[in-house]
Amino acid sequence: ERYEMVDGQPEFIQETFSTCWLAGRPHYCSFDGKTSDFMGTCAMKFDHKFDHAYNSTTICDPNPTLPAFSVEVKKEEKVNSKVSSIGSITNHIDNITVTTVLSETGMVRVSSHHSCLPMSLSQGELHVYQKGKSMFIQSNFKLKVLYNWDDHLVIKLLAALSGKVCGMCRN
């Protein structure tokens, strides 16, 4: 929720968010609450304004005023197991790439360079820090990504954007 000036008067604006999550290695819940299980080890994308998405090659919304972002999940097979886990999360936000790798707790890769948390990027429009035992990214357009360096990922974005995305989290 926030206040915005409308005709010189503060007006209360309630912002609603949609949430997508991956948990326990194969379990997914999309922005519209649909759940599924996926055991594979392919790369998956949760994106907007990119023409490639997991199991899709369509542009979701060609509106150039919307923010460009994607959250890509790379799964890997666990040793001595038929179950896959999250090996890395790659976030493309505007022209910045932030990758979080399973074995690199407390660190991220910004454009392939290892960086310690916390950090502020793109003149303060993108914040990356550790929240408890998880990595947390927050953008100026209120995209939020939380990853626990193991098997749990949460992606939140303004509900108005949730219908404009492609990939496993789509509506």
OpenMM code with the backbone's topology and positions (N, CA, C; nanometers):
from openmm import Vec3, app, unit

residues = "GLU ARG TYR GLU MET VAL ASP GLY GLN PRO GLU PHE ILE GLN GLU THR PHE SER THR CYS TRP LEU ALA GLY ARG PRO HIS TYR CYS SER PHE ASP GLY LYS THR SER ASP PHE MET GLY THR CYS ALA MET LYS PHE ASP HIS LYS PHE ASP HIS ALA TYR ASN SER THR THR ILE CYS ASP PRO ASN PRO THR LEU PRO ALA PHE SER VAL GLU VAL LYS LYS GLU GLU LYS VAL ASN SER LYS VAL SER SER ILE GLY SER ILE THR ASN HIS ILE ASP ASN ILE THR VAL THR THR VAL LEU SER GLU THR GLY MET VAL ARG VAL SER SER HIS HIS SER CYS LEU PRO MET SER LEU SER GLN GLY GLU LEU HIS VAL TYR GLN LYS GLY LYS SER MET PHE ILE GLN SER ASN PHE LYS LEU LYS VAL LEU TYR ASN TRP ASP ASP HIS LEU VAL ILE LYS LEU LEU ALA ALA LEU SER GLY LYS VAL CYS GLY MET CYS ARG ASN".split()
positions = [
    Vec3(0.0829, -0.1176, 0.0000),
    Vec3(0.0000, 0.0000, 0.0000),
    Vec3(0.0873, 0.1238, 0.0000),
    Vec3(0.0358, 0.2290, -0.0611),
    Vec3(0.1122, 0.3517, -0.0705),
    Vec3(0.0165, 0.4686, -0.0886),
    Vec3(0.0702, 0.5882, -0.0698),
    Vec3(-0.0054, 0.7091, -0.0951),
    Vec3(0.0480, 0.7748, -0.2203),
    Vec3(-0.0428, 0.8320, -0.2983),
    Vec3(-0.0063, 0.9004, -0.4209),
    Vec3(-0.0825, 1.0324, -0.4252),
    Vec3(-0.0197, 1.1366, -0.4736),
    Vec3(-0.0860, 1.2658, -0.4836),
    Vec3(-0.1734, 1.2687, -0.6084),
    Vec3(-0.3032, 1.2931, -0.5906),
    Vec3(-0.3981, 1.3039, -0.7001),
    Vec3(-0.4699, 1.4372, -0.6844),
    Vec3(-0.4523, 1.5250, -0.7819),
    Vec3(-0.5109, 1.6604, -0.7764),
    Vec3(-0.4736, 1.7323, -0.6475),
    Vec3(-0.3481, 1.7178, -0.6061),
    Vec3(-0.3001, 1.7868, -0.4873),
    Vec3(-0.3409, 1.7242, -0.3550),
    Vec3(-0.4104, 1.6129, -0.3594),
    Vec3(-0.4561, 1.5461, -0.2375),
    Vec3(-0.3937, 1.4060, -0.2288),
    Vec3(-0.3496, 1.3652, -0.1078),
    Vec3(-0.2954, 1.2290, -0.0955),
    Vec3(-0.4081, 1.1268, -0.1086),
    Vec3(-0.3846, 1.0273, -0.1928),
    Vec3(-0.4834, 0.9220, -0.2122),
    Vec3(-0.4192, 0.7879, -0.1814),
    Vec3(-0.4874, 0.7064, -0.1028),
    Vec3(-0.4383, 0.5753, -0.0633),
    Vec3(-0.4561, 0.4784, -0.1797),
    Vec3(-0.3481, 0.4131, -0.2200),
    Vec3(-0.3507, 0.3139, -0.3273),
    Vec3(-0.3106, 0.1802, -0.2670),
    Vec3(-0.3994, 0.0835, -0.2734),
    Vec3(-0.3646, -0.0487, -0.2220),
    Vec3(-0.3081, -0.1315, -0.3370),
    Vec3(-0.1878, -0.1799, -0.3180),
    Vec3(-0.1223, -0.2615, -0.4192),
    Vec3(-0.1418, -0.4084, -0.3850),
    Vec3(-0.1811, -0.4864, -0.4834),
    Vec3(-0.1945, -0.6298, -0.4618),
    Vec3(-0.0865, -0.7016, -0.5420),
    Vec3(-0.0386, -0.8107, -0.4854),
    Vec3(0.0686, -0.8881, -0.5456),
    Vec3(0.0200, -1.0279, -0.5794),
    Vec3(0.0806, -1.0848, -0.6806),
    Vec3(0.0609, -1.2252, -0.7148),
    Vec3(0.1897, -1.2981, -0.6791),
    Vec3(0.1742, -1.4224, -0.6348),
    Vec3(0.2894, -1.5004, -0.5894),
    Vec3(0.2979, -1.6322, -0.6643),
    Vec3(0.4188, -1.6660, -0.7026),
    Vec3(0.4497, -1.7959, -0.7601),
    Vec3(0.5596, -1.8567, -0.6738),
    Vec3(0.5545, -1.9866, -0.6514),
    Vec3(0.6603, -2.0485, -0.5719),
    Vec3(0.6959, -2.1870, -0.6241),
    Vec3(0.8180, -2.2252, -0.5932),
    Vec3(0.8706, -2.3586, -0.6181),
    Vec3(0.9192, -2.4075, -0.4830),
    Vec3(0.8825, -2.5290, -0.4470),
    Vec3(0.9244, -2.5807, -0.3164),
    Vec3(0.9399, -2.7315, -0.3214),
    Vec3(1.0247, -2.7817, -0.2331),
    Vec3(1.0418, -2.9256, -0.2191),
    Vec3(1.0845, -2.9936, -0.3472),
    Vec3(1.1622, -2.9250, -0.4259),
    Vec3(1.2179, -2.9686, -0.5522),
    Vec3(1.1168, -2.9790, -0.6656),
    Vec3(1.0085, -3.0590, -0.6602),
    Vec3(0.9269, -3.0675, -0.7803),
    Vec3(0.7964, -2.9861, -0.7781),
    Vec3(0.7640, -2.9182, -0.6707),
    Vec3(0.6311, -2.8576, -0.6562),
    Vec3(0.6305, -2.7107, -0.6991),
    Vec3(0.5295, -2.6741, -0.7798),
    Vec3(0.5165, -2.5389, -0.8322),
    Vec3(0.3750, -2.4883, -0.8081),
    Vec3(0.3637, -2.3601, -0.7825),
    Vec3(0.2327, -2.2957, -0.7732),
    Vec3(0.2414, -2.1667, -0.8545),
    Vec3(0.1577, -2.1535, -0.9571),
    Vec3(0.1631, -2.0379, -1.0474),
    Vec3(0.0948, -1.9168, -0.9841),
    Vec3(0.1048, -1.8013, -1.0513),
    Vec3(0.0462, -1.6778, -1.0010),
    Vec3(-0.1043, -1.6888, -0.9799),
    Vec3(-0.1715, -1.7761, -1.0533),
    Vec3(-0.3156, -1.7913, -1.0359),
    Vec3(-0.3521, -1.9069, -0.9434),
    Vec3(-0.2539, -1.9616, -0.8710),
    Vec3(-0.2822, -2.0633, -0.7698),
    Vec3(-0.2859, -2.2062, -0.8205),
    Vec3(-0.2552, -2.2296, -0.9456),
    Vec3(-0.2541, -2.3661, -0.9984),
    Vec3(-0.1244, -2.4344, -0.9567),
    Vec3(-0.1351, -2.5575, -0.9076),
    Vec3(-0.0170, -2.6303, -0.8633),
    Vec3(0.0162, -2.7421, -0.9621),
    Vec3(0.1453, -2.7750, -0.9688),
    Vec3(0.1904, -2.8850, -1.0531),
    Vec3(0.3216, -2.9371, -0.9983),
    Vec3(0.3592, -3.0545, -1.0446),
    Vec3(0.4864, -3.1149, -1.0082),
    Vec3(0.5684, -3.1316, -1.1348),
    Vec3(0.6975, -3.0999, -1.1261),
    Vec3(0.7872, -3.1131, -1.2396),
    Vec3(0.9197, -3.1645, -1.1880),
    Vec3(0.9571, -3.2835, -1.2282),
    Vec3(1.0772, -3.3484, -1.1755),
    Vec3(1.1993, -3.3274, -1.2641),
    Vec3(1.1843, -3.2666, -1.3810),
    Vec3(1.2917, -3.2583, -1.4791),
    Vec3(1.4096, -3.1735, -1.4375),
    Vec3(1.5129, -3.1753, -1.5213),
    Vec3(1.6348, -3.0988, -1.4944),
    Vec3(1.6609, -2.9961, -1.6041),
    Vec3(1.5561, -2.9528, -1.6724),
    Vec3(1.5715, -2.8500, -1.7759),
    Vec3(1.5738, -2.7119, -1.7109),
    Vec3(1.6081, -2.6103, -1.7896),
    Vec3(1.6007, -2.4720, -1.7420),
    Vec3(1.4586, -2.4228, -1.7625),
    Vec3(1.4073, -2.3455, -1.6681),
    Vec3(1.2734, -2.2887, -1.6772),
    Vec3(1.2815, -2.1394, -1.6643),
    Vec3(1.1923, -2.0668, -1.7329),
    Vec3(1.1919, -1.9216, -1.7238),
    Vec3(1.0570, -1.8728, -1.6751),
    Vec3(1.0614, -1.7702, -1.5943),
    Vec3(0.9441, -1.6996, -1.5466),
    Vec3(0.9662, -1.5577, -1.5933),
    Vec3(0.9088, -1.5221, -1.7089),
    Vec3(0.9571, -1.3996, -1.7666),
    Vec3(0.8488, -1.3076, -1.8208),
    Vec3(0.8929, -1.1887, -1.8565),
    Vec3(0.8106, -1.0890, -1.9220),
    Vec3(0.8987, -1.0158, -2.0226),
    Vec3(0.8485, -0.9989, -2.1441),
    Vec3(0.9180, -0.9272, -2.2509),
    Vec3(1.0378, -1.0020, -2.3074),
    Vec3(1.0450, -1.1310, -2.2909),
    Vec3(1.1449, -1.2112, -2.3594),
    Vec3(1.0684, -1.3091, -2.4465),
    Vec3(1.1192, -1.3392, -2.5646),
    Vec3(1.0437, -1.4251, -2.6544),
    Vec3(1.0722, -1.5733, -2.6329),
    Vec3(1.1483, -1.6094, -2.5309),
    Vec3(1.1713, -1.7493, -2.4987),
    Vec3(1.1234, -1.7739, -2.3558),
    Vec3(1.0452, -1.8751, -2.3373),
    Vec3(1.0002, -1.9146, -2.2049),
    Vec3(0.9942, -2.0664, -2.2047),
    Vec3(1.0032, -2.1259, -2.0881),
    Vec3(0.9984, -2.2706, -2.0805),
    Vec3(0.8702, -2.3199, -2.1477),
    Vec3(0.8852, -2.4028, -2.2444),
    Vec3(0.7757, -2.4637, -2.3176),
    Vec3(0.6893, -2.3618, -2.3923),
    Vec3(0.7445, -2.2436, -2.4240),
    Vec3(0.6697, -2.1414, -2.4955),
    Vec3(0.7665, -2.0533, -2.5732),
    Vec3(0.7269, -2.0093, -2.6910),
    Vec3(0.8107, -1.9183, -2.7697),
    Vec3(0.7321, -1.7961, -2.8131),
    Vec3(0.6337, -1.7564, -2.7349),
    Vec3(0.5519, -1.6412, -2.7700),
    Vec3(0.5879, -1.5209, -2.6831),
    Vec3(0.5707, -1.4014, -2.7401),
    Vec3(0.5893, -1.2782, -2.6627),
    Vec3(0.4605, -1.2556, -2.5860),
    Vec3(0.4712, -1.2371, -2.4574),
    Vec3(0.3523, -1.2257, -2.3736),
    Vec3(0.2799, -1.0932, -2.3916),
    Vec3(0.3523, -0.9851, -2.3897),
    Vec3(0.2921, -0.8528, -2.4015),
    Vec3(0.3940, -0.7610, -2.4672),
    Vec3(0.3642, -0.7108, -2.5856),
    Vec3(0.4613, -0.6279, -2.6570),
    Vec3(0.4684, -0.4828, -2.6087),
    Vec3(0.3968, -0.4468, -2.5048),
    Vec3(0.3939, -0.3092, -2.4549),
    Vec3(0.5336, -0.2668, -2.4090),
    Vec3(0.5961, -0.1693, -2.4773),
    Vec3(0.7331, -0.1296, -2.4423),
    Vec3(0.7446, -0.0520, -2.3111),
    Vec3(0.6327, -0.0107, -2.2524),
    Vec3(0.6390, 0.0634, -2.1259),
    Vec3(0.6481, -0.0292, -2.0052),
    Vec3(0.6257, -0.1582, -2.0247),
    Vec3(0.6344, -0.2527, -1.9140),
    Vec3(0.7802, -0.2894, -1.8869),
    Vec3(0.8139, -0.3195, -1.7630),
    Vec3(0.9531, -0.3530, -1.7304),
    Vec3(0.9957, -0.4860, -1.7918),
    Vec3(1.1217, -0.4924, -1.8331),
    Vec3(1.1769, -0.6160, -1.8883),
    Vec3(1.2430, -0.6942, -1.7758),
    Vec3(1.2000, -0.8181, -1.7565),
    Vec3(1.2628, -0.9021, -1.6539),
    Vec3(1.2385, -1.0487, -1.6847),
    Vec3(1.3238, -1.1319, -1.6293),
    Vec3(1.2987, -1.2757, -1.6286),
    Vec3(1.3671, -1.3353, -1.5070),
    Vec3(1.3097, -1.4442, -1.4598),
    Vec3(1.3696, -1.5230, -1.3527),
    Vec3(1.3821, -1.6634, -1.4099),
    Vec3(1.5049, -1.7092, -1.4243),
    Vec3(1.5315, -1.8377, -1.4867),
    Vec3(1.5810, -1.9350, -1.3805),
    Vec3(1.5205, -2.0519, -1.3779),
    Vec3(1.5572, -2.1542, -1.2803),
    Vec3(1.6252, -2.2684, -1.3536),
    Vec3(1.7453, -2.3030, -1.3082),
    Vec3(1.8145, -2.4182, -1.3645),
    Vec3(1.8120, -2.5276, -1.2598),
    Vec3(1.7518, -2.6392, -1.2960),
    Vec3(1.7455, -2.7519, -1.2034),
    Vec3(1.8595, -2.8474, -1.2345),
    Vec3(1.9011, -2.9198, -1.1339),
    Vec3(2.0061, -3.0198, -1.1540),
    Vec3(1.9685, -3.1462, -1.0791),
    Vec3(2.0159, -3.2560, -1.1294),
    Vec3(1.9873, -3.3846, -1.0676),
    Vec3(2.0719, -3.4021, -0.9429),
    Vec3(2.0073, -3.4447, -0.8362),
    Vec3(2.0818, -3.4700, -0.7128),
    Vec3(2.1618, -3.5992, -0.7286),
    Vec3(2.2781, -3.6025, -0.6666),
    Vec3(2.3639, -3.7203, -0.6717),
    Vec3(2.2920, -3.8380, -0.6054),
    Vec3(2.2965, -3.9544, -0.6689),
    Vec3(2.2347, -4.0773, -0.6180),
    Vec3(2.0856, -4.0620, -0.5919),
    Vec3(2.0161, -3.9834, -0.6754),
    Vec3(1.8735, -3.9621, -0.6559),
    Vec3(1.8070, -3.9381, -0.7900),
    Vec3(1.6779, -3.9667, -0.7977),
    Vec3(1.6018, -3.9380, -0.9186),
    Vec3(1.5318, -3.8027, -0.9066),
    Vec3(1.5543, -3.7322, -0.7980),
    Vec3(1.4909, -3.6039, -0.7728),
    Vec3(1.5850, -3.4918, -0.8149),
    Vec3(1.5296, -3.3860, -0.8719),
    Vec3(1.6101, -3.2709, -0.9100),
    Vec3(1.6005, -3.1635, -0.8019),
    Vec3(1.6963, -3.0725, -0.8009),
    Vec3(1.6945, -2.9596, -0.7089),
    Vec3(1.7244, -2.8327, -0.7871),
    Vec3(1.7056, -2.7192, -0.7239),
    Vec3(1.7354, -2.5921, -0.7881),
    Vec3(1.8859, -2.5704, -0.7814),
    Vec3(1.9516, -2.5683, -0.8952),
    Vec3(2.0966, -2.5492, -0.9010),
    Vec3(2.1344, -2.4026, -0.9027),
    Vec3(2.0518, -2.3206, -0.9711),
    Vec3(2.0789, -2.1769, -0.9764),
    Vec3(1.9536, -2.1015, -1.0186),
    Vec3(1.9519, -1.9749, -0.9821),
    Vec3(1.8467, -1.8815, -1.0211),
    Vec3(1.9172, -1.7676, -1.0933),
    Vec3(1.8740, -1.7353, -1.2145),
    Vec3(1.9314, -1.6228, -1.2873),
    Vec3(1.8217, -1.5194, -1.3099),
    Vec3(1.8443, -1.3997, -1.2597),
    Vec3(1.7489, -1.2895, -1.2709),
    Vec3(1.8026, -1.1885, -1.3716),
    Vec3(1.7248, -1.1620, -1.4761),
    Vec3(1.7582, -1.0585, -1.5740),
    Vec3(1.6598, -0.9445, -1.5488),
    Vec3(1.7094, -0.8339, -1.4993),
    Vec3(1.6236, -0.7194, -1.4704),
    Vec3(1.6847, -0.5996, -1.5400),
    Vec3(1.6101, -0.5451, -1.6359),
    Vec3(1.6616, -0.4426, -1.7251),
    Vec3(1.7905, -0.4957, -1.7877),
    Vec3(1.9035, -0.4318, -1.7689),
    Vec3(2.0289, -0.4785, -1.8297),
    Vec3(2.1216, -0.5434, -1.7287),
    Vec3(2.0686, -0.5869, -1.6161),
    Vec3(2.1506, -0.6458, -1.5101),
    Vec3(2.1163, -0.7939, -1.4956),
    Vec3(2.2189, -0.8764, -1.4807),
    Vec3(2.1999, -1.0190, -1.4580),
    Vec3(2.2563, -1.0544, -1.3216),
    Vec3(2.1701, -1.1102, -1.2360),
    Vec3(2.2105, -1.1542, -1.1026),
    Vec3(2.1825, -1.3035, -1.0939),
    Vec3(2.2873, -1.3823, -1.0700),
    Vec3(2.2733, -1.5273, -1.0603),
    Vec3(2.3059, -1.5722, -0.9189),
    Vec3(2.2203, -1.6565, -0.8657),
    Vec3(2.2413, -1.7149, -0.7339),
    Vec3(2.2593, -1.8653, -0.7533),
    Vec3(2.3705, -1.9184, -0.7025),
    Vec3(2.4052, -2.0590, -0.7226),
    Vec3(2.3932, -2.1342, -0.5910),
    Vec3(2.3379, -2.2538, -0.5981),
    Vec3(2.3130, -2.3376, -0.4810),
    Vec3(2.4316, -2.3453, -0.3856),
    Vec3(2.5505, -2.3665, -0.4353),
    Vec3(2.6676, -2.3886, -0.3501),
    Vec3(2.7353, -2.2595, -0.3036),
    Vec3(2.6789, -2.1428, -0.3351),
    Vec3(2.7443, -2.0159, -0.3034),
    Vec3(2.6596, -1.9322, -0.2067),
    Vec3(2.6305, -1.9877, -0.0921),
    Vec3(2.5487, -1.9204, 0.0078),
    Vec3(2.6094, -1.7867, 0.0484),
    Vec3(2.5247, -1.6844, 0.0535),
    Vec3(2.5684, -1.5523, 0.0958),
    Vec3(2.6292, -1.4678, -0.0140),
    Vec3(2.6355, -1.5235, -0.1356),
    Vec3(2.6949, -1.4513, -0.2485),
    Vec3(2.6030, -1.4611, -0.3691),
    Vec3(2.6231, -1.3698, -0.4629),
    Vec3(2.5571, -1.3760, -0.5926),
    Vec3(2.6609, -1.3430, -0.6992),
    Vec3(2.6274, -1.3693, -0.8226),
    Vec3(2.7121, -1.3314, -0.9349),
    Vec3(2.6404, -1.2201, -1.0109),
    Vec3(2.7049, -1.1072, -1.0228),
    Vec3(2.6501, -0.9961, -1.0994),
    Vec3(2.7326, -0.9879, -1.2263),
    Vec3(2.6680, -1.0155, -1.3385),
    Vec3(2.7380, -1.0213, -1.4677),
    Vec3(2.8627, -1.1091, -1.4574),
    Vec3(2.8469, -1.2264, -1.3970),
    Vec3(2.9498, -1.3302, -1.3818),
    Vec3(3.0587, -1.2982, -1.2793),
    Vec3(3.0521, -1.1856, -1.2090),
    Vec3(3.1493, -1.1516, -1.1050),
    Vec3(3.0895, -1.1844, -0.9679),
    Vec3(3.1620, -1.2588, -0.8845),
    Vec3(3.1147, -1.2920, -0.7509),
    Vec3(3.1053, -1.1662, -0.6659),
    Vec3(2.9944, -1.1504, -0.5955),
    Vec3(2.9723, -1.0325, -0.5126),
    Vec3(2.9099, -1.0734, -0.3805),
    Vec3(2.9546, -1.0092, -0.2743),
    Vec3(2.8961, -1.0322, -0.1420),
    Vec3(2.7717, -0.9445, -0.1259),
    Vec3(2.6816, -0.9908, -0.0425),
    Vec3(2.5592, -0.9151, -0.0149),
    Vec3(2.5787, -0.8294, 0.1084),
    Vec3(2.5082, -0.7192, 0.1235),
    Vec3(2.4042, -0.6631, 0.0378),
    Vec3(2.4641, -0.5745, -0.0708),
    Vec3(2.3790, -0.5394, -0.1693),
    Vec3(2.4229, -0.4481, -0.2751),
    Vec3(2.3033, -0.3760, -0.3345),
    Vec3(2.3340, -0.2599, -0.3869),
    Vec3(2.2356, -0.1785, -0.4565),
    Vec3(2.2891, -0.1566, -0.5968),
    Vec3(2.2057, -0.1836, -0.6974),
    Vec3(2.2487, -0.1756, -0.8367),
    Vec3(2.1595, -0.0793, -0.9147),
    Vec3(2.2059, -0.0399, -1.0303),
    Vec3(2.1292, 0.0449, -1.1214),
    Vec3(2.0791, 0.1720, -1.0529),
    Vec3(2.1700, 0.2447, -0.9923),
    Vec3(2.1398, 0.3697, -0.9206),
    Vec3(2.0274, 0.3513, -0.8186),
    Vec3(2.0306, 0.2402, -0.7463),
    Vec3(1.9344, 0.2153, -0.6389),
    Vec3(1.8007, 0.1598, -0.6825),
    Vec3(1.7873, 0.1241, -0.8096),
    Vec3(1.6605, 0.0698, -0.8575),
    Vec3(1.6483, -0.0806, -0.8360),
    Vec3(1.7583, -0.1448, -0.7979),
    Vec3(1.7595, -0.2881, -0.7739),
    Vec3(1.8409, -0.3147, -0.6477),
    Vec3(1.7798, -0.3843, -0.5521),
    Vec3(1.8459, -0.4158, -0.4255),
    Vec3(1.8556, -0.5672, -0.4117),
    Vec3(1.9730, -0.6151, -0.3711),
    Vec3(1.9962, -0.7574, -0.3492),
    Vec3(2.0590, -0.7711, -0.2111),
    Vec3(1.9960, -0.8486, -0.1243),
    Vec3(2.0508, -0.8665, 0.0094),
    Vec3(2.0076, -1.0001, 0.0664),
    Vec3(2.0642, -1.0348, 0.1810),
    Vec3(2.0291, -1.1582, 0.2485),
    Vec3(1.9210, -1.1284, 0.3510),
    Vec3(1.8138, -1.2047, 0.3456),
    Vec3(1.7025, -1.1909, 0.4391),
    Vec3(1.6901, -1.3247, 0.5104),
    Vec3(1.7354, -1.3298, 0.6351),
    Vec3(1.7418, -1.4571, 0.7060),
    Vec3(1.8419, -1.5475, 0.6372),
    Vec3(1.7992, -1.6663, 0.5986),
    Vec3(1.8868, -1.7600, 0.5283),
    Vec3(1.8624, -1.7591, 0.3780),
    Vec3(1.8006, -1.6531, 0.3275),
    Vec3(1.7655, -1.6460, 0.1859),
    Vec3(1.8231, -1.5228, 0.1183),
    Vec3(1.8365, -1.5312, -0.0138),
    Vec3(1.8741, -1.4182, -0.0969),
    Vec3(1.7439, -1.3492, -0.1366),
    Vec3(1.7428, -1.2166, -0.1312),
    Vec3(1.6221, -1.1398, -0.1622),
    Vec3(1.6564, -1.0313, -0.2633),
    Vec3(1.5807, -1.0257, -0.3718),
    Vec3(1.5960, -0.9217, -0.4734),
    Vec3(1.4668, -0.8409, -0.4760),
    Vec3(1.4813, -0.7090, -0.4803),
    Vec3(1.3650, -0.6229, -0.4952),
    Vec3(1.3969, -0.5154, -0.5982),
    Vec3(1.3081, -0.5006, -0.6970),
    Vec3(1.3287, -0.4022, -0.8032),
    Vec3(1.2430, -0.2791, -0.7789),
    Vec3(1.2706, -0.1742, -0.8543),
    Vec3(1.1923, -0.0517, -0.8415),
    Vec3(1.0482, -0.0701, -0.8878),
    Vec3(1.0192, -0.1715, -0.9704),
    Vec3(0.8816, -0.1973, -1.0122),
    Vec3(0.8166, -0.3072, -0.9278),
    Vec3(0.8755, -0.3324, -0.8117),
    Vec3(0.8232, -0.4167, -0.7052),
    Vec3(0.8243, -0.5661, -0.7339),
    Vec3(0.9102, -0.6104, -0.8265),
    Vec3(0.9366, -0.7526, -0.8409),
    Vec3(1.0161, -0.7948, -0.7183),
    Vec3(0.9779, -0.9068, -0.6576),
    Vec3(1.0491, -0.9589, -0.5413),
    Vec3(1.0808, -1.1058, -0.5663),
    Vec3(1.2070, -1.1428, -0.5430),
    Vec3(1.2517, -1.2806, -0.5625),
    Vec3(1.3233, -1.3237, -0.4354),
    Vec3(1.2789, -1.4347, -0.3774),
    Vec3(1.3372, -1.4883, -0.2548),
    Vec3(1.3797, -1.6319, -0.2819),
    Vec3(1.5096, -1.6623, -0.2593),
    Vec3(1.5624, -1.7966, -0.2836),
    Vec3(1.6490, -1.8377, -0.1657),
    Vec3(1.6243, -1.9573, -0.1126),
    Vec3(1.6922, -2.0009, 0.0094),
    Vec3(1.8203, -2.0819, -0.0141),
    Vec3(1.8801, -2.0695, -0.1309),
    Vec3(2.0027, -2.1435, -0.1657),
    Vec3(1.9839, -2.2935, -0.1523),
    Vec3(1.8618, -2.3419, -0.1730),
    Vec3(1.8364, -2.4850, -0.1639),
    Vec3(1.7223, -2.5249, -0.2565),
    Vec3(1.6020, -2.5337, -0.2035),
    Vec3(1.4913, -2.5870, -0.2824),
    Vec3(1.3645, -2.5027, -0.2746),
    Vec3(1.3761, -2.3773, -0.2373),
    Vec3(1.2575, -2.2941, -0.2214),
    Vec3(1.2787, -2.1588, -0.2898),
    Vec3(1.1871, -2.1234, -0.3783),
    Vec3(1.1912, -1.9977, -0.4508),
    Vec3(1.0533, -1.9346, -0.4470),
    Vec3(1.0464, -1.8057, -0.4175),
    Vec3(0.9209, -1.7312, -0.4199),
    Vec3(0.9409, -1.6101, -0.5104),
    Vec3(0.8474, -1.5894, -0.6010),
    Vec3(0.8500, -1.4738, -0.6906),
    Vec3(0.7197, -1.3979, -0.6693),
    Vec3(0.7308, -1.2690, -0.6372),
    Vec3(0.6129, -1.1843, -0.6206),
    Vec3(0.6225, -1.0691, -0.7180),
    Vec3(0.5095, -1.0335, -0.7782),
    Vec3(0.5046, -0.9151, -0.8616),
    Vec3(0.3663, -0.8542, -0.8523),
    Vec3(0.3556, -0.7292, -0.8905),
    Vec3(0.2272, -0.6621, -0.8856),
    Vec3(0.1252, -0.7434, -0.9639),
    Vec3(0.0062, -0.7581, -0.9082),
    Vec3(-0.0974, -0.8392, -0.9710),
    Vec3(-0.1264, -0.7921, -1.1131),
    Vec3(-0.1141, -0.6630, -1.1387),
    Vec3(-0.1387, -0.6100, -1.2727),
    Vec3(-0.0419, -0.6669, -1.3759),
    Vec3(0.0765, -0.7122, -1.3334),
    Vec3(0.1736, -0.7709, -1.4260),
    Vec3(0.1586, -0.9220, -1.4401),
    Vec3(0.0932, -0.9883, -1.3455),
    Vec3(0.0921, -1.1354, -1.3443),
    Vec3(0.0251, -1.1951, -1.4670),
    Vec3(-0.0679, -1.1249, -1.5290),
    Vec3(-0.1328, -1.1763, -1.6490),
    Vec3(-0.0538, -1.1497, -1.7757),
    Vec3(0.0597, -1.0850, -1.7635),
    Vec3(0.1385, -1.0464, -1.8794),
    Vec3(0.2698, -1.1244, -1.8885),
    Vec3(0.2840, -1.2310, -1.8106),
    Vec3(0.4078, -1.3082, -1.8095),
    Vec3(0.3897, -1.4442, -1.8742),
    Vec3(0.5005, -1.5015, -1.9197),
    Vec3(0.5044, -1.6362, -1.9757),
    Vec3(0.5879, -1.7233, -1.8835),
    Vec3(0.5872, -1.8522, -1.9070),
    Vec3(0.6689, -1.9451, -1.8307),
    Vec3(0.5878, -2.0233, -1.7304),
    Vec3(0.6541, -2.0954, -1.6444),
    Vec3(0.5880, -2.1827, -1.5489),
    Vec3(0.4996, -2.1072, -1.4495),
    Vec3(0.5278, -1.9831, -1.4231),
    Vec3(0.4480, -1.9070, -1.3271),
    Vec3(0.3266, -1.8380, -1.3901),
    Vec3(0.3134, -1.8458, -1.5180),
    Vec3(0.2078, -1.7704, -1.5841),
    Vec3(0.0693, -1.8095, -1.5323),
    Vec3(-0.0262, -1.7225, -1.5581),
    Vec3(-0.1663, -1.7530, -1.5231),
    Vec3(-0.2187, -1.8592, -1.6184),
] * unit.nanometer
topology = app.Topology()
chain = topology.addChain("A")
for resn in residues:
    res = topology.addResidue(resn, chain)
    for name in ("N", "CA", "C"):
        topology.addAtom(name, app.Element.getBySymbol(name[0]), res)
